[in-house]
Amino acid sequence: MSKLIVHAGDFKFDARFEEALAPRTVAAFRKAMPFESQAIHVRWSGEGVWMPLGDLDFGVPFENHTSYPAPGQIILYPGGISETEILLAYGGVHFASKVGQLAGNHFITLTSGLENLVTFGKTVLWKGAQKIRFEEV
C-alpha cells in the first residue's frame, strides 16, 4: 500500500490509495502525479471542495463509485454528463452538479490530519481557491 501526502492550502494530510477497490482509477491517477490543482468550494454537493478538470480524460470507468463520500474520502468523477473533477469531502456531501446527482470513484482516503479537514474546507469557502498537491512518498 502506498502512502500519499496531500498538501492542501496551509495543511498537510497523509493519505492512502484505495488500490483494491479502485485499481484502474489509482493507476491512471498515479501517471499524473505529482498532481497539482486549485481546490474551490463545491456549489451543489454540500461540505466539500473540488478541482474542476474540464475535459481531462483519465480513461477510467466507474469503479467503487459513490454519491455520498464520507469526510476525508476523495472521489474522481471521470466525466460524462458533467466535467471531469476530483472532490474531497470535509463534511456531509451528496455529490451533484447542475444536471443532478453524480457518482465518483472513491480512490483516496485521508489517514491523518483529519482534525484540520473542516478548517481547510471553511478556508476554501470563505477565502477562496487554495492550492492542492498530491504526491506519493
Solvent accessible surface area in square Angstrom, and as a share of the most:
residue,aa,sasa,rsa
1,M,184,0.82
2,S,26,0.17
3,K,98,0.41
4,L,0,0.00
5,I,16,0.08
6,V,0,0.00
7,H,65,0.29
8,A,0,0.00
9,G,29,0.28
10,D,143,0.74
11,F,44,0.19
12,K,122,0.52
13,F,0,0.00
14,D,34,0.18
15,A,3,0.02
16,R,82,0.30
17,F,4,0.02
18,E,17,0.08
19,E,61,0.27
20,A,98,0.76
21,L,101,0.50
22,A,0,0.00
23,P,71,0.45
24,R,143,0.52
25,T,0,0.00
26,V,2,0.01
27,A,50,0.39
28,A,17,0.13
29,F,0,0.00
30,R,77,0.28
31,K,178,0.76
32,A,41,0.32
33,M,35,0.16
34,P,76,0.48
35,F,17,0.07
36,E,111,0.50
37,S,27,0.17
38,Q,85,0.38
39,A,0,0.00
40,I,54,0.27
41,H,38,0.17
42,V,15,0.09
43,R,159,0.58
44,W,124,0.44
45,S,5,0.03
46,G,40,0.39
47,E,78,0.35
48,G,0,0.00
49,V,1,0.00
50,W,17,0.06
51,M,0,0.00
52,P,52,0.32
53,L,29,0.14
54,G,34,0.33
55,D,140,0.72
56,L,80,0.40
57,D,110,0.57
58,F,26,0.11
59,G,58,0.56
60,V,19,0.11
61,P,53,0.33
62,F,94,0.39
63,E,28,0.12
64,N,52,0.27
65,H,101,0.45
66,T,38,0.22
67,S,13,0.08
68,Y,133,0.51
69,P,4,0.02
70,A,46,0.36
71,P,78,0.49
72,G,1,0.01
73,Q,44,0.19
74,I,0,0.00
75,I,0,0.00
76,L,0,0.00
77,Y,7,0.03
78,P,20,0.12
79,G,20,0.19
80,G,73,0.70
81,I,121,0.61
82,S,28,0.18
83,E,67,0.30
84,T,4,0.02
85,E,11,0.05
86,I,0,0.00
87,L,1,0.00
88,L,0,0.00
89,A,0,0.00
90,Y,11,0.04
91,G,11,0.11
92,G,54,0.52
93,V,11,0.06
94,H,79,0.35
95,F,1,0.00
96,A,22,0.17
97,S,12,0.08
98,K,166,0.70
99,V,84,0.48
100,G,30,0.28
101,Q,104,0.46
102,L,9,0.04
103,A,24,0.19
104,G,0,0.00
105,N,0,0.00
106,H,21,0.10
107,F,0,0.00
108,I,0,0.00
109,T,20,0.12
110,L,5,0.03
111,T,65,0.38
112,S,45,0.29
113,G,15,0.14
114,L,83,0.41
115,E,140,0.63
116,N,49,0.25
117,L,4,0.02
118,V,74,0.43
119,T,72,0.42
120,F,2,0.01
121,G,0,0.00
122,K,101,0.43
123,T,34,0.20
124,V,3,0.02
125,L,83,0.41
126,W,198,0.70
127,K,162,0.69
128,G,30,0.29
129,A,52,0.40
130,Q,36,0.16
131,K,152,0.64
132,I,3,0.01
133,R,79,0.29
134,F,0,0.00
135,E,45,0.20
136,E,69,0.31
137,V,104,0.60
